[in-house]
């Protein structure tokens, strides 16, 4: 019996302490750190050298500590289309989340750094992004869903539909959403159908409507 190869990641984080901490958490979860970097160019070089399965990247890195990490992540995705990227941010920065997800919705994630403290949740997010899923921090979702503009289709969503959409953005399955909200899966399916209808997302063979629903507010 062949043992599955461990997921290999590159970590880009300028804080040595956090970088080593992330590597330890990943190792405890059976995920191998193939390489590390302390700035944007270092991330690009590390990905080219180690050919990882995924990259975990801090948004703000040297020299200006603004968006160097995000820029490097986007460059990496341009060079390695489809490479899973999980971006970590100290604060909710909607523009960065929208820019990352707007370039291609699969295998990307945006989490606040504080989520790392919940090890199980963090590792689950890493695995979901590595397997091609999309994860958006619940706080980002909450802020974006809280803003309405004239003609915004999100204004038509009920409070429960907003909760369901927030959990969808976190990559949760229907079963997981039902468990979190203490409702049946049938009820969740009904809410999701309502979301699709109100956002004008008709069935299409080449579209993933769950992802499109999440991007509906990120791209507005």
N, C-alpha and C positions, 0 to 999 in steps of 0.2 A: 504494500500500500504506500503510495507516494504522499508525503506530508506536504500540504499546501505551503508555498513560500510566503513568508511574512510580508506584509505591506511595508514598503520602504519609503520614507519621507525625507525631505530636506526642510530644515527649519531656518527661517530668516527672522532674526530678532536681535536688536542691538544690545539688549540687557543680557549679559552673560548668565546672571543668576536665573532669569526667567527661561532663557534658552536651555540651560541644563535641567531646569525643573520640568520643562515640557518633554525633553528627551527621556527623563526618568519616568514620567507618567505614561508616555507612549510605550516604553519598554515593558512596564508593568502590565500594559494592555496587549502585549504581543506584537507591537508595531516597532519596526526597526528604524532608527535615525541613520540615514545613509550619509548625511552631511549637514553642516550648519553654515550660516552666513550672518554677518553683522551689518550689512548694508545692501542696497539694491543691486549694484553690480556683482556683489558676492553671491547673491541669490541666482542671478542669471548664469554665472560661472559654475556654481554648485550643481544646478540642474543639468547643465551641459556635461559636467564631469561624471556625475553619479547616476544619471538617467533614472530618477526616482519614480515611484508610482503616484506621488502626491507632494505638494508643497504647502507648508503652513507659514504664513507671512504676516508680520506686523505691518499695519498701514503706515505708521510714522517711523521713519528711519533716518540716519545721518545722510547728508550733512544738515539739512534744514528741519528735519523732523516734521514734515508736513505730509506729503503723500508719496514719498520715494518708494515705499514698500508696495503700494498699490500699482505705481507705474511699472515697477519691476515685475510684478505679478502679471500685469497685462502684456508686458513684453514676452514673458515666459510662455503665456498662453498663445501668443502670436507665433512663437517659434515651435512650440509643442502643442498644437491644437488638441483640445480635449483633456490636457493634463489637469487632474483635480487640484483645485486651489481652495484652501481655507484661510480667509483673512481674519486677523484678530485686531480689534481696535479698542482703545481705552475709553472712547466716548462714542455715542451714536452719531454717525456722520452719514446722513442719508445720501448725499451726492456720491460718496464713495461706494456705498452699497449698490446704488443704481448703476453706476458706471461698470462695476465688476459684473453684475448680473445681466446688464443690458447687452454685453458683448457675446453672450451665449449662456443659456440658463443651466446647462447640465454640468454636473460635477463641480459646483462652486458653492462656497459658503461664506457667511459674514457673521462673526460672533463677537460680542464684547469680551474683553479679557477676563472679566470677573466670572464668566461662565466656567473658566478653567478650574475654579475652586470646587465645582461639582464634577468630580472626576468621571463618574459614570456618564453624565450628560455630555461632557466634553468628548470622551472616547466614542460615544455613540454618534456624535456629530462628525467626528473624523471618519468613522467607518462609513457613514452614509454618504459623505462627499466622495470618499475614495471609491465607492461603488457606483458613482454616477449620479447621486442625488443632489438636491439643492436645499441648503439650510440657511435660513435668515433668522437672526436673533429676534426673539419675541419683542424686545424693547423697540427695535427698529420698526417692526410691524405695527406696534401699538401707536408709535408717534405718527407714522404715515397714515394709518387708518383714522387717526384723530383729526387730520386736516381735510377739509372739504373745500372744493372750489365750485363755482357755478357750472352746472352741467356735468359734474363729476358723478359717474355711475356708482361709485362707492357709497354715495350718500343714500342710495336706495337700499343698501344692505341693512338687515336687522342686526340687533346687538348680538344675537346668537350666531348669525352668519359671519359677523366680524370675528368672533371667537374661533369659529371653525377655520376661517381664512388664516388667522394668526397661527393656528396649529398646523395647517397645511404648509405654511411658509417655513415652519420648523422641520418639515420633512416627515411629519407624522402620518401614519397609515390611518385608514378609516377606523380600524379596530382600536388603535391607540387614541384617536380623537374621542371615540365613544367612551373609552375607559376614563379619560381625563375629564370629560364633561358629564359623566354618569348618565349617558343616554344609550339608546340602541344604535347598532350600526345602520339600521334602516333609517333612523332619524338623521344620522350624519349624512347619509347618501342624499336624503331629501334636501338638507341644507346646502350641500355642495351643488346639487342640481339648480337650486335657486340662485346660488352665486354665479354659476356659469350663465344662466339665463339673463340675470341683471347686468352682467358684464359683457353680454353679447358674444359669448364664446360658444359658437356652434360646433358640433362634432366635425372633426376633419382627420383623415388618416395620417397626416404628417405632423399634427399638432399634439402637444401634451397639455391638455387644458388645465391641469392642476398647476403646472409651472406658469402658464400664461396668466392664470388668475392672480398669482403672486406678483408677476411682473406688471400687471395692469396698473398698480399704484406706484411701483418703483420707477416706471418709465414716463409717468405723466408730467 
